[in-house]
């Protein structure tokens, strides 16, 4: 997938249309869309093409429980354009983005939804707008973000890694901690496995890290949640990105990718308004420092 080219003009037309629509008019699905069903999927592929000869795979997994449905709405209305155009402007012209949605495998009927790796304006829009905003969650302070790691590690095939030895990028976004295990019965139900063992979160993270730089954007909702942050720090260290304003998610993702691949963070954020530039720089201060420590950041972070 991902053979189409990004069009800024097409995005501006789409943005104008979205500005008059309600959330219900954009997200019309009341159950899992068959095109986003992970069951039985062997691979989602990010492939080089004449249009995109040096692809970079970027998987963005959005928490759609409770109030977190606001972020997919912001992205589909206006910010996935910011994501793509920032990447293109700062050394990542062949980005292929796959949007996924995460819930709670203990409480939700649809804890994992997976799109395709895409670059085209309409294709990205379609993937986002097909997401079922279940709005559930189990009320335990934890969600199933590790489903994104499992899917990335076992069910994606990406040319940036397989041809060039360059890792892709995986971002989970949410405001909770992560469940400590995925049970075999869960994997049978969600992914259609014939048989599966219970797998700890740490093991799933390691599987995905073979091919992806992994980050988590912790949405603070204006306040610190130390218990949640402590768990994520143990898992990801400086790759935990605390976000005080979820309106900046697209800018943070694009800047993280661009800086990891060698861009100057000062130049990247200069394209944002002053408040956004300050917020993105603050959110990434530890992450960008960690990147700088690795002179071969694309390979080794």
N, C-alpha and C positions, 0 to 999 in steps of 0.2 A: 504494500500500500504506500501512499505518500507520493505518488507521481505527479500530483498537481502543484502548480506554483501559487505562492501567496499573492494576493491582489489587495493593495491598500484601498483602491477605489471600490472594489466589491465590498470590503469591510465597512467603509463609510456608508454605503447604501444600506447594508444590513443593519448597521448601528442606528440609522435613522428610523428604519422600520421597527426595530426593537424598542425604541424610546416610547412608542405609543402602545405597547403591549403590556398586559399584566403578567405576573409570574405564571398564572394558570394558562395563559395563552401561549407562553413559550414552552413550558414543561407540561406537555399534554398527557404523558404516559402515567397511568395509575397502577402500573405493574411493570415488571421487568420486560424491556424491549428485547425481542429475540436476537437482534443484532448485537446486543451487549451481554448476552448470556455467556458466561465462561464455561458452562458445562460442555465437555467434549472438545474444547478447543485444544488443538495440538500446539500451535504457535500463532502469535501475532508477530508480524514481520516488519522490520524497518530495512528497506533495501535501497541501495544506490541506483540511480537512473541517469539518463541524459540530462534531465531537468535538475536533479539533485545528485551530483557525482560524489559528494563527500558528506553523506548523511551523518547526523548526530541524533541518536534516539533519546527522547525525553518523555518519561512517564510521569504524569501528574495524577495522583490518587486523592480524590476529594472526599472528605467526611460529609455524608449527607444525612446524618442523624440530627434530630432536634433543630436548633437554630442555625446549624452549619449550612443549610441550604442557601443561605444568603450568598456564599462565595461562588457557587456555580452560577447563580443569577448575575452577579457582578461580572464574571468572566464572559458569559454569553452575551450580555448587553453591550459591553465595551472593552473589557480588559484583555481578552485573548488577542485582540489586535495589538495592544501595547506589548504583550509577551512576544509575539512574532516579530514585530517591527524593531524592538530593542535587540533581539537576537540577531536579526539580519544586519542591523547597523553596526554591530560590534563583533564581527568575525564569525558568526554562525549562520551563514546564508542558507544552509541545507538542513535546518532543524526539522525533525519529524516528531510531532507531539502526539502522544496517546493519552487521552483522558480516561480515567477510571473512577469509580465511585465505591466508597467503603461504608459499611454499616457495622452492626454487631451480630456475629454469627450465633450468639445465644438467644437473641431476641427478635431479630429481623428476618423477614422472608427473603430479602434480597441483599445479603451482606457484601456481595461483590458484583460489580458491573464493569465490563471492559470494552473500550472502543478499539480503534485501529490507530496505527501510527500514520499521521496525516500532516500535510503541509499546506494544502489548499484552504482557502477561506470558507467555502461552503461545506467542505468535508469536516472541518473542525467545528463549525457551527452545528452541523447535523449531529455530531457525536455528543456535544454538550447538551443540546436541547432534547435528545432522546433519553437522557438520564432520568430515572425514576427517583424523585425526591421522597423517599419513604418517610423520612422524618422520625425514625424510631429511636433505637438505642435502648440499652438495658438498664440505665440508671446506676451502673456500677462504677462509673468513673473510668471505664476502659472500653475501647472499641477494637475492631479487628483489622488494624492497619497492616498486620503481618500477612494478611491475604494478598496485599499488593506485592510484598517481597516474594511470597511463594510464587505468584503468577509470573513475576518478572524473572525469577531465577529458573523456573521450569518450563515456562510457556511463551517465552519471547525469543526471537532470533534476529540479531541486529548486526548489520554490516559494519558499523563503526568498530565494533569489538572483534567480529569474526574475520574481517579483512585487514584492519589496521591496528588492532590491539588497543584501541581507545575505548574506554568505558563510556557507556551511556549515563544518563542521569535519572534518578528516581526521587520524586518528592512526594511524601505523604503530608497531608494538611488536615489539622484537626485540633480539638481543644481538650482531648482526654488522653489517658495513658493507653497502653497496649496490652491486650490479654497475653498471658504468659505461655499459652500453648494453643495449637490448633489440633483438635481431636481428629482421629482417622475417620470417624463417622461424619464429621463436618466436611471433610474433603470428598468423601463419597457423595454426599448430598449436593454440594455446591459445584464441584468440578467433574463429577461423574466417575471418580476413581473406582475401580473394581475392588481394590483393597488398599488400605493406607494405615500407617501407624500414627499415633499421637506424636506431634513434632513441636519441640520448644521454639519459642520466638527467636532466641539467639541463633539456633541452627538455620532458621529460614532467612534471617538477616545475612548470615555468612554465605548462603547459597546465592542470594541476589548480589552481594558485594563482589562476586567474581566478575560480573559484567557491568555493574552500575556503581557510580558515586551515589550514595544514599544520604538524603537529608530529610529532616522532619521540620515542618513549620508549625510551631506550637502557638495557637491563637489564644491570646491571653484575655480577650474581652475587657481590657482596661485594668486588669489586676493580675498579680503574680499567683501562680498555683504551684507552690514549691514541691509538693509530693509528686505531681505529674512531671515537673521539670527534672526532678532527681532521677526518676526512672528513665527518662529519655537520655539524660546525660550519661548514665551508666551504659546505655546501649550505643549511643552515637557520639558522645564527647562533644567536640566543637561543631559537629555537623547538626546539632540541635540549633534551630533558628527561632528565637522567641519573637513573636509578631504582636505588637500592640495595636495595630490598625490593619484589619483584614483587607481593607481597600488597596493595600500595597502588595498583595500576594504576587500578582503578575510581575511587577517590577523586581521583587526580591528573587523570584525564580530566574528571570532572564539575566539579572545581574550576576547571580551565583554561577550560572552556566558560563557566561561570557568571561568572568574573572578567572574561573577555573581553567578556561582554555586560553588564558594569557592576556585578556584585556585589562586595561587600567581602570580600576573601580571609579576613580575621579572622573574619567572621561565618560564612563557609562552613565553615571548618575547625573552628569551635566545636562542630559536630555530630559530630565524630569523637572517638575516645578520644585521650588526650594524646599517646601515642607516634605514632599515625597523623597527628594534626594537626601535630606537629613535623616528621615526615618529609615530608608533603605541602608544607608551607610551605618547607622547605629545598629540595625538588626544584624548586619553582616560583619561587624568589626572583628569578632573572634574568628568567624569562618574565613574571611579574607586573609587574616593573619596566618591561619593554618595552611591555606593554599600557598601563600608566599614561601612557607618553609619547605615546600616540595618543588624543587626546580623542574621536575618532570611531572607537574601537577596533573596533567590529563591522565597519566598512567597510574600515579601512585597515591593519590589522595585517599 
